[in-house]
Every structure is written in C-alpha cells, then in structure tokens.
Amino acid sequence: MKRLAAVIRLRPEKEAEYRALHAQAWPGVLAALKRANIGNYSIYLRDGLLFSYLEYTGDDYAADTASIAADPVTREWWARTDPCQQPVDSAAEGEWWAPAEEVFHLD
C-alpha cells in the first residue's frame, strides 16, 4: 500500500459550492476511484488550503490514475470542482494538486 498526500488552494468564493459537491459526491466518481485501487481517501480544509490523503493498493499507479482521468463521469465532476481550486504557488508547471512529502508516519 502506498500513502499519498497533496495540496491545492480553495478559492474563497467557491467554498460553499465545493463543500456542497463533496457532501453529495457522485457515485460514479467514487466507483472510478475504487476501480483504480484508491481507498481511505480524505480531503481536509484549513485556512483556504485543501489537503488530500489517499491510500493506493494497486500495482500501476500511472495506469490507474489515467483510467480515472479517462472516466467521463469523473471528467464532468472535475469540470465542476476545478473552478473551485487554484494550484499552490510551489506547484510545478501543469501540476494541479501538488504532492506533499511525508515527513512522519506512525502505524
């Protein structure tokens, strides 16, 4: 199992919309994540910063995340959630959610 975390900014004027979308996450999006071997997925919000954590149990993360990106329901979901977000200043060119480095873990 691989643990992954990432960060992105939440546009303040979009917070209510973002919360409402995630309060009723679409079943098709959740199914695509599960098919891609992603579980224990959470998103936290603090001071305008979204922090995501997930666990990946598959063997080919690139292929599994590509399958999510190719899913039509997920693409429609992103069309609604992406306008709520803004990459952090330190994100690489073309990077949306910026990976966060794990500096401590306790099982």
C-alpha positions as CSV (number, residue, x, y, z in Angstrom):
1,M,0.0,0.0,0.0
2,K,1.2,3.5,-0.9
3,R,0.1,6.6,1.0
4,L,-0.2,9.8,-1.0
5,A,-1.0,13.4,0.1
6,A,-1.4,16.6,-2.0
7,V,-2.4,20.2,-1.5
8,I,-4.2,22.8,-3.5
9,R,-5.9,26.2,-2.7
10,L,-9.6,26.6,-2.4
11,R,-11.0,29.8,-3.9
12,P,-12.7,31.5,-1.0
13,E,-15.8,32.5,-3.1
14,K,-16.2,28.8,-4.1
15,E,-16.1,27.2,-0.6
16,A,-19.8,26.7,-0.2
17,E,-20.1,25.2,-3.7
18,Y,-17.1,22.9,-3.1
19,R,-18.5,21.7,0.2
20,A,-21.9,21.0,-1.3
21,L,-20.4,19.0,-4.1
22,H,-18.4,16.8,-1.7
23,A,-21.4,16.4,0.7
24,Q,-23.0,14.5,-2.1
25,A,-20.1,13.1,-4.0
26,W,-21.3,11.4,-7.2
27,P,-21.4,7.5,-7.0
28,G,-19.8,7.2,-10.4
29,V,-16.8,9.2,-9.3
30,L,-16.4,7.1,-6.1
31,A,-16.7,3.9,-8.2
32,A,-13.9,5.1,-10.6
33,L,-11.6,5.8,-7.6
34,K,-12.3,2.3,-6.2
35,R,-11.7,0.7,-9.6
36,A,-8.4,2.5,-9.6
37,N,-7.4,0.9,-6.3
38,I,-7.8,4.1,-4.3
39,G,-9.3,4.0,-0.8
40,N,-9.2,5.7,2.5
41,Y,-9.4,9.0,0.6
42,S,-10.0,12.2,2.6
43,I,-9.9,15.9,1.9
44,Y,-9.3,18.4,4.7
45,L,-9.7,22.2,4.6
46,R,-7.8,24.7,6.7
47,D,-7.2,28.4,6.0
48,G,-8.1,28.1,2.3
49,L,-5.8,25.1,1.8
50,L,-7.2,21.7,0.8
51,F,-5.1,18.7,1.9
52,S,-5.9,15.3,0.4
53,Y,-4.8,11.9,1.7
54,L,-5.3,8.6,0.0
55,E,-4.1,5.0,0.0
56,Y,-3.2,3.2,-3.2
57,T,-3.2,-0.6,-3.3
58,G,-2.7,-1.3,-7.0
59,D,0.4,-2.2,-9.0
60,D,0.4,0.6,-11.6
61,Y,-0.4,4.0,-10.2
62,A,0.1,5.8,-13.6
63,A,-2.3,3.4,-15.4
64,D,-4.9,3.5,-12.6
65,T,-4.9,7.3,-12.4
66,A,-5.1,7.5,-16.2
67,S,-8.2,5.4,-16.0
68,I,-9.7,7.9,-13.6
69,A,-8.8,10.8,-16.0
70,A,-10.5,9.0,-18.9
71,D,-13.7,8.3,-17.0
72,P,-16.5,10.6,-18.4
73,V,-18.3,11.0,-15.1
74,T,-15.1,12.0,-13.3
75,R,-14.3,14.4,-16.1
76,E,-17.7,16.1,-15.6
77,W,-17.1,16.1,-11.8
78,W,-13.7,17.9,-12.4
79,A,-15.5,20.4,-14.7
80,R,-17.4,21.4,-11.5
81,T,-14.7,21.1,-8.9
82,D,-11.7,22.5,-10.8
83,P,-13.0,26.1,-10.9
84,C,-13.2,26.0,-7.1
85,Q,-9.4,25.2,-6.9
86,Q,-6.2,27.0,-7.5
87,P,-2.7,25.4,-7.5
88,V,-0.4,26.4,-4.7
89,D,2.5,28.7,-5.8
90,S,5.0,25.9,-5.5
91,A,3.2,23.6,-7.9
92,A,5.2,22.5,-10.9
93,E,4.2,23.7,-14.3
94,G,0.9,22.0,-15.3
95,E,0.5,20.4,-11.9
96,W,-2.9,20.8,-10.2
97,W,-2.8,19.1,-6.8
98,A,0.8,19.4,-5.6
99,P,2.2,16.3,-4.0
100,A,3.1,16.7,-0.3
101,E,6.2,15.0,1.2
102,E,5.6,12.6,4.0
103,V,7.9,13.5,6.9
104,F,6.4,11.3,9.6
105,H,4.2,8.2,9.9
106,L,3.1,6.0,12.8
107,D,1.2,2.7,12.3
